[in-house]
Amino acid sequence: MTVRRLALAATVVAFFTVASRILGFVRDIVLSGTFGASGDADAFVSSLLIVNSAAAVLLYALVTVVIPQFQAERSDHGEASAWRLAWTLAAWVAALLVVFAGFLAVFPQAAASLYRIDPELAAASEPLIRIMAPAVLLQGLSALSTALLQIHGRFAGPAAVGVAFNAGIIGGVLLFSDAIGIEGAAWGVTAGAVMQLALQMPQFVRLMRGVGITATLTHPRLGTTALLAAPVFAASLLQQVNNFSDKIFAASLEEGRVAALTWANTLGQAPRALLLLPVLTPLFPLIARLVADGRRSEVVGAYRRAAGLLGVLGIPVAAFLIVYAQEASTLLFERGKCDAACVDEIASPLVFYGLAVWAGFMGFLHNRVLSAVGRTRQVMIATIVVVAVTIALDFALIGPLEQSGLALASAVALFVNVGVTFTFLRQEFPDLDPGPLALQQLRLVLAALVAVGAVLMANLAIPTDNLHGWELAGALAVKCLIGALVYAAMVRVIAPGDFAHAKTTVASALRRTSRSA
């Protein structure tokens, strides 16, 4: 993929990711305003986590394994053999999805037993899981389609699926919550999954016809690929354990804390969707191709540039979420049944999710590069360490800090993940010197601290503690602009190379977005 096509793909992904994230916020705002921090909201977000986790495991494993294996197969055995391998994997995964979705529909209590720490939550989740069971199959098929389309440089369809999924949930709440309560949201999940797959099908069918694929269940490298996929699948499954551990521990707290923690996590994860995925989604196939072609020095260069760009983007966002967790939660969630107490329960863990933004960015980059060079076992080892650290800290921190302790546990574990995965990267790429990288990131942290100081000074003239609605939005926007300008000026002075790279990337994305419009 050329630099021009990479930039265009990043712009397309960014556009649809932003649209999906905006709808994701609207979805959570509608849910919180309709049901508040209540038992019904807890049951819905707990059930949705099961459905989304299954899709996330598949999407991560398929994209992480299939793309590098496809590139390697194409280099060694030709285009036709590579597509036969991809189709064989798709056929087996689809068959397993049918079995798994059917099991959830018939035995929802098996999945609901994950929340048996709170019997009422488990019982309330069972009918919702049964309603959402078809969404597991549909989202899994969508993940398959995403992996195959990205192989061929098709990013628009896969990037747009989140828009359809969130729109389905919003529609279900608005249209049916008065009549059937929280089950309206569950039916919205299934409707969104139907729209998600339907959105990809035209592009997928055209691509399949173009490459001339025929159905098959065997391939000479199927077993080898399955062995490589096993640790990636296990690592992805373990990553989801982190999500479940937070919710399971939160279920032991007062009613509504599971939902509040989920909404705080949604807001804390927003930078990943808005900034990280648009940059790294098109970059991953490029890195996989560089590895397949033996151009390892270029992989190191691509990593260094990506690390600088992610630092420039991620560090100030982390600072914003830490400083303005209360204001951001108030602005987005205080309406309907989500009152001031509900907002407080969301804002307290959001501070620590903000702290984890940079670590989440870098850990994601490390995992993708390790997977591209076939070091999936190291990814699994790092994930095991992260899960162990998270659960241990969950036990230690939930007592004194409640749901904020669960968020802090996740943040600390993400920093541990960065250290472990970077150690593995150094083993693979000895030229990857940690000294310059650490200095690069420290410069950006210093720039962010100066910007935070400017924002705190602005607080004296523009207090936002007791503001609401549009008045809060306007005041917060002014202070964020002040912080952004100070940060940009500082980065330009103390990290000019990273500033120039970020400026070029953002300017290119804006130009291409303008042309597309």
PEPELIN-V945286 format. One record per helix or strand. SS is the DSSP state (A for helix, B for strand). FROM is the first residue (numbers start at 0). TO is the last residue. Records with the same first field share a line. If there is no record, write none. Layout:
BEGIN
SS: FROM-TO ; FROM-TO
END
This chain:
BEGIN
A: 2-34 ; 38-76 ; 78-105 ; 107-114 ; 118-150 ; 155-179 ; 182-210 ; 221-249 ; 256-291 ; 295-322 ; 324-332 ; 339-354 ; 356-371 ; 375-400 ; 402-427 ; 433-460 ; 468-493 ; 495-515
B: 334-334 ; 337-337
END
